[in-house]
Amino acid sequence: MRITRRTLLKAAAPLLMASASTARAQVQSWPSRPVRIVVGTAAGGSPDIVSRLLGEKFSERLGQSFVVENNTQGAGIVAEQAVNKSAPDGHTMVMLTAGYPGRAALHQGLAFDPLDGFSFISTVCGYPFVYSVAPNSPIMSFRDLLDRAKARPDTLTYTINAQGSIHHLLTTWIGMEAAAPMTPIPYRGASPAITDVLGGRVDVMVEPATSAFPRVRSGQVRLLAVSSKGRYPLMPEAPTIEEFVQGVTFMSWLGYAMAPKTPAAIVERMNAEVRRALALADVEKKLIEGGNIATPSTPAEFRALVAREIGIWSRVVAAAGIRPG
């Protein structure tokens, strides 16, 4: 018997119909119980606030509670591992942050492949990092900062929250590209860091816009530059790092993922719910108040973002010889 393309298609049709039927059933029955959103940072931080804000919207739409669980062990690693090992049924999510690719680049505690270890859903929101100084600092601009760092390598200091953090990796990248290296000073929390910056014991405050913008608006610090590609819509008067160091841009982000091998139908449904929630006027307002802008993506775009940033930070880590803290 001669096997033709038409014969193969006829034979495959029942399988395709069964697969489509299974996918519909998965979406129709999901979620069948409360959904956990595991957050690897403390309550009150941006990942926690955004997860709770969106969780309320998901609950209203999907008829099940979306419960936020904070697990700060291992700087977020334990939360990531918990979701990586969870059942791939769509009832456990993790709020990933932009620190995740950095940890992957450092090979810090990850017991799974950083790309295949999750079913990526969507990025949620983004915000730049901000470089600022005390109001009475002699450093008058970002150009001035770079010139001083070039003239006296490694003598200027800046705040980081941990060895290998975004604060550290981004500023190391800037120093490499501009031939203007500076020395990181680690702090546990922003309060002691800003105290030392204002007291003149550290030169530069490095922090995300979500915490920096209130300080800038109140006059507590003087802004030098933001890390976004192009002027940031929520503070368009702020110069960007790329205006001084070509090619160096970075937007911090938050994004949802589920366990690996979660059915595509559930991932796609959750992606649609994220997009729908982010389009709500009250959600947009609250994000903007916190210094965020909504940045929904496809699952493939989110995965590509993580892969691209792992590549950037891996090069920085290798060139600078950075080791986990």
Beta strands, then each sheet from edge to edge (+ up, - down):
strand 1: 35-39
strand 2: 66-70
strand 3: 92-97
strand 4: 119-133
strand 5: 157-160
strand 6: 183-186
strand 7: 205-208
strand 8: 222-226
strand 9: 251-258
strand 10: 293-294
sheet 1: 2+ 1+ 3+ 9- 4+ 7-
sheet 2: 2+ 1+ 3+ 9- 4+ 8-
sheet 3: 2+ 1+ 3+ 9- 4+ 10-
sheet 4: 5+ 6+
end
